[in-house]
Every structure is written in structure tokens, then in C-alpha cells.
Amino acid sequence: MLPRMLAALVLTTAVLFAVPTPAATAAVTCGGTNIALNRPATASSSENGSLLPAKAFDGNTGTRWSSAFSDPQWLQVDLGTAQQLCRVTLRWEAAFARTFTLQGSATGAAGSWFDLVPAATGTGGTQTIDVTSATPARFVRMTGLTRATRYGYSLFELEVYPTVVPPTTSAAWPTWGGGPGHAGVNAGERTLGNANVAGLHRLRLTAGNIDSPVAADGSAYGVIGAGQLAAVDLATGAVRWTSPASSEFALRFTTPATVGNGLAFGGTLTGWVRAYDTATGAERWAVRIDGNQLFHAPILVGDTLYAKGDAQGDNTLIYAFNAATGAVRWTRELTGYTQATLTYDSGRLYLAGGNSGLLSAVDAGTGAVLWSVPVTVTQLQFAPVAAGGRVFLAGALVAYDGATGRLLWNRGGAFSFPAVLDSTLYGVDFSVTPPALRAIDAATGTDRWTFSQAGPAINNSFFSATPVLANGVLYVNLGRVLAMDPATRQVRWTGPEGATSGPVVADGRVLIHTGEGLGVYGL
């Protein structure tokens, strides 16, 4: 095992911990799922008993609905629930509409219909129409007004796509360390489209090397130079501010930054926790954890900042601070030293292993120890991943109930830190060659799907292969950074090789650290 300080510093430079303030407005996008597929359908008429309304919603372009040979005729679908819509795609057979309307209704009752778009002109073939109405609709109806042929109206498929408003994510991000950058849901982020990294703008930060950047509000935060905490403009690469330089190594910053509530927080080798104004770089407060050292970034949850250090006698101290003032709210001493960082989820803090061999849960409000259970996995110094009331340990992938500490399942293998979204874990399994990205059922530990491809080796494996989820897109380093659609497993974007830490997705950009330094990619 690495010496204690060296091992902790390796973890520090490899891991990102940050919780930005909740987004006021989530990014709105057009969804990629056809919500009309296989939904109940009706029509004003059908040409015969084989060309029925349901044929236009079965996902099969070899079947179709066709109406009687007269004007007007309509086809409608029941989406099940009222939803805000953004797009309708009509896949016409040769008998298409010269003019038609698209309408929506919350109930399907007479008099309840409203226009999704003004009266449209049919083009035949595949016709995609953007929908601008903000009124939710459960029923969608196409009404053919005039025919383009002497036959009826005929559609292979009528597809309906919803507006997607990602949920506003609270400060309690579902991830290890409480931070979105490596394993979690970054709900307010824009998704990069289909492109190769060579076709994207790349910015090399003038600040040089930030190993573990935190991206928030148009800036990257991290340690540069002689252990200084810095804010760097993501658009230009210019340094916005730095903390004062120190010639004494013990006073230099040794943790990545934590950002939120207008403050940037960091910790030093000798146990100082310092807070800086994100706009100006002015120091707001500084508190020293007596007799402790800080190797891991604090966690910000709401108005409370949590930090962990090494107590006298090789135990571990957890501190809860008022994030605005630095006033100590509570402290808790746990048996045993650990190189793992704290993790937060659902009102509980989790700390794994170390020489105590325990996984512990602590009440985030009071500091009371809720439970401790023996940990049998080998990666005792790794941070837990906590989400949805469950706690996951990397290495041999193991799941525990967050409320009781009960063992739920033990997957085994050799996994990176997973990302968690809803009921699915995404992690890279190094027990196979080449390493495989696995989507795993969080409740059972069984595979939902597996993806792998031959390519260059993965640097710093466990740390650099941690996936990121942003707006339903999965970013992962499998020797080169890829952006994937987790539903289809299609690669949408290809990034550089040689990433030395997991990608960071924020402000519509992807931050990738390689041996050449930190690259910022965006459209």
C-alpha cells in the first residue's frame, strides 16, 4: 500500500468533489423517445380491416393506416398522460395530405382541441414538424383537409416527441463526494451533438494544469501553480483570481475545490478549510481543524459544509460547518483512519473502510452514528457512491441499504466508481479485457447491458474511467472519451485518448484532463 500521505494525495488529484447551487431553470430539450408508439389510436374511418389506426403507431414502416377516400379525415392517438410536446413526425404513404392540421387536447372531448401548429402543407415522404405550443396534450390528432391524390390519407407512422425538462437537482447530488463531476446527474447541462472532438472548439487554459477541475457558472475552479486555489474563465482560459501564494508547503491547497452558494472552498495539508468569494476571490473565512490534515475536498449540502481529517490516535474526525461563516455546528470522531472521502445522500453521510474495516453512516444534521457494518471488499480506501437510498462501494462492486447498512448484493469484479441515474448504475469493469462499460440494475446487481471496444489502455484506471451523466448522455473514458446514448448504446461523440481523470461536463462543455494538460471542448 502507498504511504498514507502519498496515497491520499493520489486520490486528491484524481477525484473531483463539487456541489454547485441548484439551477434556477433546467435546460429544456426535445426528447428522443416516440411517446405515441403502441398507444391506443382511433380514426374517422379506415379504408379496410387491415389498414387500421393502430398500424400508424406500431413502429413498423411496412404497415400503415389509410382512410376512406373523402375529405376531411382524422387520425388520433392517446398518449396516456398530458405532456408538453415539441415535435411530430409524419411518415406518409403515397396518399398524403395536401393540407392538414395538427391539434392537441388534454381530454379528447369536443371543444377541447387546440392547434399545435397552424394549418400545414403536406410534402409527402417523411415530414417533421416542430411544435411550439406550451399547453400539455394527452391526445394528438392529425386532420387531413385536402388530399394530394384521389385516394384517402395514408400514414406508415405518426410519431410524437415530448419536451424534456430535466428535474432541478438539489444540492444533494446522487454521487460520491456529493459532486456531479464524476458520478451523478448534471441536470442543467446542454448535450453536445453528433461530432468528433476534432470538429469542436478546443481551449487550452492559460492557467495550465488543473488536475481535478470543478466547473460552475462559466468558470473552472481548482489548484494551480504553487498550491493556489484559482478560478479560470471557461470561455477564454484566463485566470480570474487566485488565492495568495505561500512559500510554505504546509499552507498550500491539497484538495480539489468545492463550489456553491457563491463560495469556493478548499483544504490545506495542515487542516485549514478556507472559503473564497467566487466572483472576486476575496477570502470569506478560514477555520483550522485542530490536529488534522485535509486531503479530500469538503462536501457542500445546502448551507452546511462537511470536511474530514485525521485525528490524533489514527482516528477520523468529521466536521460540519456553517458554510457562510465557518462556525462549527458539530464534530464526530470515528474509529480508524481512512483515505476515502465522505459521501452524502438523503440526509446521511457515509465513510468507508480504512483500517477500521467498517462502512459507517452518520446523521448529517446531528453527527450521530446511525450504523457501522464490516466491509469485506478490498477497496476500503475508496469513497462510497450513494444514491436513491443505496450505498455502493467500488472495486468489488457491493451495494448496501443506506438506512440500515444491510448488504443488498455483492457483484464482485473490479469496477471503477459508478455513476447512478434513477435505478441504473453505470461502471467500467476491469476484470475483463478490454474493460467493459456495464449498465447494472441498482436493486439486484444484474447486468442490463454491456459495451466494450478495443482501443488504447485506460490511464489511472479506477479514477479516470468514472462515468458522467448529463441530460441523458453518458460520458466515459474507455481509453478515449466517448459520449453515448445509454438507451441505444450508440456513440454520439468521440473525444481524445489518454485522459488521466474522468471527464467533467458543465456549462455546455466537456473538460478532459490528459498528459498535455486540461482541454476544454464545446460547440
Helices and strands as residue ranges (DSSP letters): H 4-14, E 29-30, E 41-43, G 53-57, E 65-66, E 73-83, E 85-92, E 97-105, E 114-121, E 126-130, E 137-147, E 154-164, G 176-178, E 195-196, G 197-199, E 201-204, E 214-216, E 219-224, E 228-233, E 239-242, G 249-251, E 258-260, E 263-267, E 272-277, E 283-288, E 299-301, E 304-310, E 316-322, E 328-334, E 343-345, E 348-353, G 354-356, E 358-363, E 369-374, E 385-387, E 390-393, E 395-401, E 407-415, E 419-421, E 424-429, E 436-441, E 447-451, H 461-464, E 468-470, E 473-477, E 480-484, E 491-497, E 504-506, E 509-514, E 517-522
